[in-house]
């Protein structure tokens, strides 16, 4: 059985490699992976991945959310495959061919996750984007449709909110990874921010989430290491 810390992916949503280096040093023994998103990767390039690998035993989740024509996504994923990251992301979007190209480009060296629906998106956003009414009324059905595309294309799993994890595991099986952002520990669950579909760590893990992406509750804590330990304990407690 995984320990609580093995569920945690800490989001390095920071402006510089210097700031990232600080958190890698502080948290390397308390999280499973470090997430590198668009902002930090654009500012730091592949050097940020090398730094994490050299200074930490944790994995790297390169969250670039690729979305382009299949050939471009395939070539980009091939470049990512040589960076030594554990997981990376591609939007499910509207093309299963793009997902297949991503998987082929990964060369089996990195787990490819399909991004279903961002946790900042709510029903009204789906409505104004022109989706069918069935998806507006039940966003979970859109997540499941896109997850099915991802699995059929050979993806390792998907990124989805904790609200969809239980149904995802029921439909697609335990081996199909569910990486869940929008996580708020119990002491911050009621805070308002740009994440709309949120869940506590224990709720998400009980639903079947394999990894939890957590940023602000750890980053903004007075003692980030203590916050990570406290979240890991919350997960351990729910697994007993």
Buried (B, 14 or more C-beta within 10 A) or exposed (E): EEEBBBBBBBBBBBEEBEBBBEBBEBBBEBBBBBBBBEEBBEBBEBEBBBBBBEEBEBBBBBBBBBBBEBEBBBEBBBEBBEBBBBBBBBBBBEBBBBBBBBBBBBEEBBBBBBBBBBBBBEEEBBEEEEBEEEBBEEBBBBBBBBBBBBBEBBBBBBBBBBBBBBBBBEEBEEEBBBBBBBBBBEBBBEEEEEBBBBBBBBBBBBBBBBBBBBBBBBBEBEEBBEBBBBBBEBBBEBEE
